């Protein structure tokens, strides 16, 4: 494409604005007033280079948008649900893998990571100032022979602060890291709930077995009372008492079954398991599965502080706030303005071509808002340090509180085991007396009931102790470090 150009000599215009200071450099594209020339051949080399860069920038922007849309379509695609075949026993370790992949409890925090990465991508692209292209075509213009082309082209950028763009990018990266730590903390807490379900299911299953034995003994006691009434050696009151005892045992059995269904429902929700598919958790020997070789006596508070995702997050927030301070300072600096445009078609001019302008936008008066913002960001940094100290104190309080509960339940478990052994000895004594004819069958059956009740008490004390140990394992960071690979979220 060629244009007939007839230009005045190159001239320099200085334009001063209240918002700042800008410089427009207007160059005679033809370089001379004599004769027609092709527009590119007459341009100064740097003007031609500017045009080439603008064309390349537009092509890159169009190609970038097209390429960006394709991966964005699959960005929200989540891994397929890992649901083993119906009836397949599901161990705790397998349940952990499924929960990390598809648990609804972890969806919100994982999306925070995705949003953080999108923000980070925005800041990375913002390192290059956004370029805007405008064009106008005038259907009618003032009459005259000295007007140029009826159209205008304009390339311009928003005020650009390279330091601010760099600090924003670094801050976004740190924000993504903080989101990852928050997600790992949520997973660690969710795994504690998952392990608690397995411990509870194991205990309920054992309680159901003990309750069946209780019902069996209560039925034997009722039959014995009814036989005594039949031969005239018993009373109807004894029968009623035996009936109430049997009814109470059956009611407790229904309560255990209901608790087991509730725990299975909680486990299903934690796993994100389909509602129409049965779940078969392999909760046998759950203490070994969930607690492993964890020993409460070997962990320390310092290890818990070192592994704490929340405290690590505060370190990230401190670094992030330092970048916010630098960003606040950078916003006080002048910003760069760029424009490249053709002459105004409504102005009398014989000039043609593209005119490039560079300038600075300098804030003159803003009520010292930018300066106060620097002080504000420094105060927030101190606030983050204070919050971290508070969280460390809360972690220490929680740590010693859990240790106290562990000691308390440990003593209760030992006492329950001792009482269970005592009940066994008494039951054995009653069995010997019954077989020797010194005690009636009802006394022996009552002693067996006491043994079964003592077993339930021991079982409840044991699961309460295990729950506290699991809580300490999560608090110490051992649970999260064992099952969560933090590098899987790093890109």
Buried (B, 14 or more C-beta within 10 A) or exposed (E): EEBEBBBEEEEEEEEEEEEBBBBBBBBBBBBEEEEEBEBBEBBBEEBBEBBEEBEEBEEEBEEEEEEEEEEEEEEEEEEEEBBEEEEEEBBBEBBBEBBBBBBEBBEEBBEBBEEBBBBBEEBBBBEBBEBEEEEEEBEEEEEEEEBBEEEBBBBBBBBBBBEBBBBBBBBBBBBBBBBBBBBBBBBBBBBBBBBBBBBBBBBBBBBBBBBBBBBBBBBBBBEBBBEBBEEEEBEEEBBEBBBEBBEEBBEBBEEBEEBBEEBBBBBBBBBBBEEEEEBEBBBBEBBEBBBBEBEBEEBEBEEBBEBBBBBBBBBBBBBBBBBBBBBBBBBBBBBBBBBBBBBBBBEEBBBBBBBBBEBBBEBEEEEEEBEEBBEBBBEBBEEBBEEBEEBBEEBEEBBEEBBEBBEEBBEBBEEBBEBBEEBBEBBEBBBEBBEEEEBBBBBBBBBBBBBBBBBBBBBBBBBBBBBBBBBBBBBBBBBBEBBBEBEEBEE
